[in-house]
């Protein structure tokens, strides 16, 4: 992308997590970005601090996880609950549970804790490596989608915070990652709707402490006769304390109520009795009101978009602000990329709001229930144990246990579930081949791809299948090829039909295919598809050149043996096939969206049926007709 001077593919306002990550994606894919922030420097202290397991999966897939871990963040594997004892004896531990229980099957069963500024610096470094810098300190002063330039329809004006220098540019898109006080949202006239009339004022303090409290290195929720605290361990011996200062249920409720550092520390000392706590230093302190609010719209014209805190706010108990923002950014990035690169019709951009707003609404609904139950009564040690064990044996559902299960999915990030639409197949989808969603599959469209261990054939390395294709804007085609002797004809037919001139794969073949590097692993034929082939066979039995057609063999680095045993299911011989609920002899094809969520599952059959079904699926949103005809898209 090389637009002329003063014209940009996108203008991003705000260099918090959502704006930075959006720019990281688009900069990697070659877009020209104007990115401004009204602060002179990145975040120095405070603000968001938790990276949930699903977000860590994403950062690993982007090759950014190790840079985060270089800061040696705290890792929270368990959450401890403390409640008051009788006879004014102070608090005692009533139970613990896993931060990310085993039933979620996470690669990273912990929450990673470090301050937002460190995360921002990782993103900023990646941006610089890809030719994008943050322009500071500049503020947006105006914008309009006037259409005077059909290619760059949005005019944006800025002003330097200090010397008041002005600048005007044109862009294809404008994105607001400004946070809760979004200028863009206010100018659009988009209102925030509050889900719950109850609001709170919280004090939050980051500091280095000395204490005999035994769980200071764990995440703790503490209730006492003197109030409540949430403890969050951090990097470099820091500890974050959240203390509720006021609630709209108080008789003297004041949303502007303040509390000094000393007052909050004194409150913490009372709450933690019989333990003591002292501060070596306080690094950051703030008091702020929190309500559960959501923007009525994320965009009005599909040229000016918003994300992150500009669209949704909630209580700190959920710990989801930054993590939800990450997925806002990813969802919008690949869809803009597919439109601008000519792969998809512009109408797909409507799915950004419909998908991400629904997730925010679900989160706020959960947050309201969690906060209400949390405030109403505390779980007993027995209930905590039942939740940790994921008990199914009680005759009547336990409200707290059931909510705990939901909270595990939400707080880990694995609870994201996109509803049926053009990308997430359902029986109501325009693509109606009977081969869709074969009986027995455990994969759910609109949900994250299940993880699986396999052996990479070319080098005998154990590979995490869901991590093998990086975040590169491509759909991932997982060809679970079953037993080679059984599927030989079906695999050959699958490849042959992909090469037909009207197939979704051939229509979007690379224009520079003759000059593609021999070493290109992921996109040798198309910039929009990567194919992984997984045989239900042991690695020594797989000969790529003999067993795969030329097209599939070109992806030799993505050919795998499903031969890693599961000690919990020793009788299963093809664990990855089994985990996906696919026939271990006949296999199947799984289409995963560029953001890692399952789009559709199709039976693998002899003849053209499998590719015909995929032509129907992709034909609902590609900009060019594929297959034998154009299918009407249903957004």
N, C-alpha and C positions, 0 to 999 in steps of 0.2 A: 504494500500500500504506500503510494508516494504522492499524496495530494500536494498541490502547490502551497507556497508559503501563506500562512494566515488561515489555512483551511485544514481541518482535522477530522479524522474519523470519529473521534469522540472527545468531549470535554468532560472531565471528572472533577467534581468539586468536593473537597474533603479528603484528607489523607488519614482517616481512621481505617479499621480493618476492612470494611466493605469496599470503600473506594480503592484502597491499595490493591486488594486481591483482584478486583475487576480489572484494574490496569495491568496487573501481573499477567493474567490470562491473555489479554488482548495484545500486550507488548510482545509476548512470546510468539504470538501468531502473526506478527508483522504489521500491526496497526499503528497509525500515527496518533499519539495521544497528547492532549493538553491537560495537565493535572495540576490543580492549584489547591492551596490550603492557607487558611488565614492565620495559622500559628507560625511563628518564626522557626520553630524546631519541632521534631517529632515529640511524642509524649515522653516526658521525663520520668514521671512517677504516676502511680495510681491507675484509675480507669479499669477496664476489663482485665481479667487475669487467668481465666480458665480455658484450656483447650480440651474439648471432650473427645472420647475415643474415635467417633466417626470423623471429626475434623482432623485428627491426627492421621487417620487413614488417607484423607485427601492430601494433606501436606506431604506425607510419604510418597504418594503417587506423583507429586510435583517435584520430588527430590529436594524438599525444603525441611523435612523433619529433622535431619541431622543438624542443620543450622540452628533450629530451635533448641535441640538438646545440648548444643555446645554451651548454652547458658546455664546448664545444670539445674533445670527447674525442679520443683517439688513434684512428687508423684503421689496421688491419693488413690490407694487401692481399697480403703475401707472408710466408712463414715461411722462415727461414734455418736450415740445418743446419750445425753445426760439429763437427768431430771431431779427434782427436789426430793430429799428424804423427809421422813416424818420427824416431828419434834425439833424442827429448826436445825437439823444437823448439816445443812448445806446440800450440795449436789452429789449424785453418784451416777456411775455409768449403768444404764439399763439395757444396753444392747449395742451391737454393731451390725453392719451389713456391708456387702461388697459394693464398691462404687459402680462396678460394671459386672453383674453376676455372670456365672458361667453359661447360663442358658442363652445369653446374647451372643456367645461365640465370637468375641472380639479378639483381634490381634493385639490390641492395646487396652487391657482391662483396667485402665486407670485414667484419672483426670490429670492433665499436665498443667502446672500452675507457675506462671511467671507474669511479670507486668507487661501491659500492652505495648509499651515502648520498645521492648526487645523484639516482640513479634513484628511491629512496624519496621524495625531496622532490617529484619530479614527480608521483608517484602521490598523495601526500598533498594536494598543491595541488588536484588534480582531485577528490579526495574532498570537500574543503572546499567546492568550487564546487557540489557536488551534495548538500550538507547532511549530510555524515558527518565526524566527527572521531575521532581516535585518543585513547582514554582511557589516560593514563599517570600513574605507573607502577603498573599493576594486574596481579595474577597470578590465574590460575584456581586455585581450591581444590577444586572438586568439580563433578560433573555427573551427571545420570541421566535416562534416557528413561523416565519413570514413567507417561506416558500419562494423567496426571490431567486434562490439558487436551487434548482431541483435536486442536485446531488448533495449539497450542503445546506439544507433548509433552515437550520437553527443558527440564529445570531446570538452571540454571548458577549457580554461586556464585563470587564473586571476593573478593579482599582487596587493599587498598592496600598497596604494598610498604613504605611508610614509616610511616604512622600506623595501619595495620591496620584501617582502616574496612572494613566488609563490605557486600556487595550481592548480592542474589539476583534473577535475572530468568528469564523463560521465553522459549523460542524454538522456531521450527519446525525450525531446523537449528543445529548446532554444527560449526565447522570449526577444525582445528588446523593452523596454519602456524608452529608453535613451533620448528621445526628438529629436529636430531637428538636432542635431549633432551626430547622431547615428553611432557608430563604426561598429555595425553589418551591417547596411545598406551600409556603405562605403565598407566594406570587401566583401559583396555580389555583389557589383557593380551595385546596384539598383539606378537608377537616379530619381531625383525629377523633374517633369514637372511643369512649372509655367503656370497657366491658364490665367494670365493677365499680359501684359508687364509693366503695371503701378505698381509701388511699393511705399511704404511710409516709412518714419522714424517717429516713435512715441516716445514721452516722456510720461512716466507714473510715477505718484507721489502719494504715500500714506502718509497722514498726518492728524493731528488734526488742525482744522481751527476755526477761528472766522469770522463771516460774517453776513451781513444783507440780503444776497441773500435768498429769501423766500423758495426756493425749494432745499436747500442743503441736505435735508434728502430724496430726491427722485432721481431716475435716470433721468438725464437731458441730452438732446442734445442741445447744445447752438451754434448758429451761430451769428457772429457779423461782423462788418466792419474790425475788427482786427484779425479775425481768428475764429477757432472753438474749442470747448471743449466738452468732454463727462464727466459727473459727475456720480460717482457710490458711494452711501453711503455704509458704512462698519460697522463692529462690533466695540464696544468700542469707539464710537465717531470719528472713522476714516472716511476719505473721500478719494476716489481715483479720480484723474484727469487724463484723457487721452488728450494729446495735440499733434496735428500733427506738427512735426518739419520741415519736408521736404517731397517733392513729386517728383517723376521722371518727372512730368510735369513742374517742376521749371526750369528756364533757367540755374541756377547754381547748378543743381541736383548733390548731392553727397550722395551716400548710406551710407557713413561713417560719415555723418554730426552728430555732437554732440551739446548738449545744456546744460548749467549748471543749477543747481537747481534754482539759482537766475533768470536766463533768463526765465525759464519756469514760475516761479512765477510772474515775471513782465508781461509776456504775458497774464497770467490768469487774472491779475488785469485789464488790458486793455479790455479784452474780456467781463468781467463781469460788466463793467460800465453800468448804474450809481450806481451799488452796490459795496461795498468794501469787501475785504477779506484779512485776515492775518493768518499766520501759527504759532501755538504754537510749533509745532515740525514736522519734516519730518521723517517718519519711514523708508521709502524705496523710492528709485528713480532709474530709469533706462531709457536709450534711446536704442531703438532697431529697426532694419529694419523689415518690414513685407511685405511678398508677398503671393500670393495665389498659393501654390504648393501642388502637390500630388505625392506620390511614384508610379512608374510604376508597381511595384509588392509589395505585402505584404508578400510573401513567394516565395521561389523557389522550395522547396522540401517537404513542408508540415511537416517539422520537425523544421525548423528555421523560426520563425514568427516575425512580427513587428506590432506595433500598436501605437495609440496616435500621438504625434507630430513627431515621426519618420516617419510617413506616410502622414500627412496632416498638413498644416499651412494656416492661413488665417488672415484677418484683425481683430482687437479687436472689431470692430463694431458688429460682429456676436455674440461674447461672447460664442462660442461653443466649444473651444478647449478641456477643461476638460470634458464637458458633452458628447462630441463625443467619447472621450477616454473611459469613463465609459462603453458605449455600445460596443466599440471594445472589451474590456476585457470580458464582459459578453458573447458576441457572441462566442468568442473563447473558453472560459472556459467550457461551457456546451457541446460543440462539442468534445473537447479533452476528457472530462469526459465520454461521451457516447462511444467513441472509446475505451478508456482504460478499461472501465468496461465491455466491450464485448457486449454492446447493439447495436452499429451501425458499419457499414462498414467504414474502414479508408477513403474511398473516400469522405465522407461527409465533410472532412476538407477543400476541395476545396471551399465550400460554404462560408467560413469565408471571403476570399478575395472578392468573387463575391458580397456578400451582403454588407460588410462594405465599400469596395472601391466605390461602387455605391452611397452609402449615402454620403461619403466624396465629391464625384464629384458633387452631387446635392447641397450640402452645399456651395461648392466653386462657383458654377454657380450662386446660389442665392446671395452669398456675393458680387460677382462682380457686379451684377445688382443693388443690394441695395446700394453699395458704389457709383456706377455711378450716380444713380438717386439722391441719397442723396447729392452728390457734385454739381449736375447740377442745381437743384432748390429746394427750401424748400417748404414743404406742407403748405397750408393755414390753418387757423383755421377751415374753412368749410370742407376741405378735411379730416382733422383729425377727426372731428365729424362724417363724413360719414363713415370713416374706423371703428371707435369705434362702430357704430351702425350696422356695416356689411350690409350696404345698398345694395339692389338689384334692386332699382327702376330706376336707370339712364339708358337711352337708349344705351349709349356707355360706355364701361368699362373705369373707371378712373384708369390710370396707377398706381398712388400711392396707391389708395384703394386696387387694386388687389394685388400689391406687399405687402401691409401691411398684407393682409390675409395670404399670403405665409410666411411672416416673423413671424407671430404669431405662425404658426405651427413649423417653424424651430427653432425659439428662445425658444419656450417652450419645444421642444423635441418631440412633438407629430406628427411631420411631417415625422418621419421615416417610409418609406414604402419599404419593401423588395419585389422584383419582384418574379414572378413565378419560382419555383424550386421544388425539392423533398419535401421540408417542407411546401411550400406555394401553396396550391392547385389552379389549374386553369383548364380550359377546355382542355388544352394540357397535363395535368398531366397523368402519366401512369395509375393511378387509375381512372377508367372510369365508375363507378357505376352511374346510373341516380339519385341516392339519394343525391349526392354531391350538395352543395350550393343551398338549396331549394329557390324557388321563394319568394322574399320579404325580405330576410335577409339583414340587414343593416351592418353586419359584413363584413370586407374586409380582405381577407387573406394577410398575410405579414404586417398587421397593428396591433397596440396595441389593446388588448381586451378592449371593452367599460366598463366603471365602472357602477356598479349597487348596489342599496341598497336592502338588503333582511333581513329576520329575521331568525336567527339560531334557529332551532327547539328545541334543547336540553336545551337551557338556555334562550330563548326569547331575546337574545341580537340582536340589529341591527348590521348587518355585512356589510362591504364593500366587495362584492363578489370577485372582482379582487385581493384583498389583502389577502384572506383567506388561500391560499396555499403559503407558503414561497418559496424563491428561493432555491430549494433543488435538482435541476437537473432533476426533473420529468416533464413529460407532464401532463397537467391538463385536465381532461375529465369532461366537464360540461354537465351533463344530465339535460336538461330542460324538466321536466317530464309532463308539461301541467296539465290538469285537471285529478286528480287520477282516476275518474270513466271512463274516456275516454282512458287513456293510460295504464291501469292496465296490460293488456296482453302484450303490447309493452315493458313495463319496465321489466316485468318478462322474456320475450324472450331475451331482451338485456343482462340481467344478466346471463341467461342460456347459451347463446352463448359465453360470455366472459369466462366461465368456461371450454369450450371445449378445448381439449388438443392442438389443432393447432392454437388457437386464439392468437393474438398479446399479449393479457393480460396474458394468461396462460403460453405461452412460456417463458415469462420473470418473472415468479413467483419467489419470494424470496426463496433461498435455505434454509434459516433458519426460514421458515414460522412457524414451530411448536414452535419456541422459541421467537416469536415476543411479545413484551410487550403488555399487555392488554390496556395500555394507549397510544399506538402508534396511532396518529391521521391521519397522512398523507400517510404513506406507509406500511400498515399492510400486504399487499399481494405482492406488487412489489415495487422495488426501483425506478422504471421508470414511474410510473403512480399514480396519485391521482384523486379520483372520487368525484365530488360534484353533489348532486342531488337537483334540485330546482323545487318545485311543485307550480303550479298556484292555490294556495289555502291559506286560512288563517291558521295561526299556530295552533290554537286549534283543527283544523280538521285533523291534520297530526299525525298519530301514526306510528312511524318508524317501529316497529317490525311487525305490521299488514300489512303495505302498501308496504314494500320493501322486496325483496328477501334477503337471508342471506348475500350474497356477498356485496350488496349495503348498507345494514343495518350496516355492520362492519364500514362503514364510517359515523357513527352517528353524529360525530362532524361537518360533512360536508353535512348535510341535512338542507335545507332552505325552508322557505315559501316566496313566491313572493307576499307579502301582504303590502309592504310599498307604501303608496299613493304618487303620484306626484301632488303637488298643481297646477302645470301648466297644467296637463292633468287629471282632477278629474274623467273623464269618463273611464279611463283605469284601469282595475282591476288587471292586472298582468304586472306591469311596466317593470320588468327586461326582461320578455319574449318579451314584446312590443319593448323595446329599442333594443334588438338584432334582431328584425324583424322576430321572430319565431312565429308560430301558437300558440296562447295562450291556445288552448285546446289540441293540439297534440304535442306541444313542438318540440324538436330537440336536437342534440348533437353537442357541440362545442369543438374542440380540440385546445388547446392553448399550444404553444411551451414552453420550460422551461424558456425562457426569456420574456414571457408574450405576444408574438405576435400570432395572430390567424393563425393556420395551415390549418384547414378545418372546414366546417359546413356540417352536414349530417342530413337528415330527420330521425325521430324516427318512425319506422314502426314495425308492428307485424311480427314475423318470424325472419329469420337470416340476413335479408338485411342490417340492420344498422351495425352490427358487420362485415359482409362480406365486406362492403365498407371500414371500418376502417382497416381491414386486408390488403386490397389492398393499402391503404395509407401508413401504417407503413411498409408494405412489400417492399416498394421502397428503404428503407435505413437501415432496421435492419440487423444485421449480421447473424441472423438465419431466415430460411424460416418461414413464418406465413401464416395462411389461407390454401387454397387448393393448392397453388403453388407460385413460386417466380416471382415477377414482375420486369422487367428491370428498374433499376433506371435511371432517367434523371436528371443529375445535372445542 
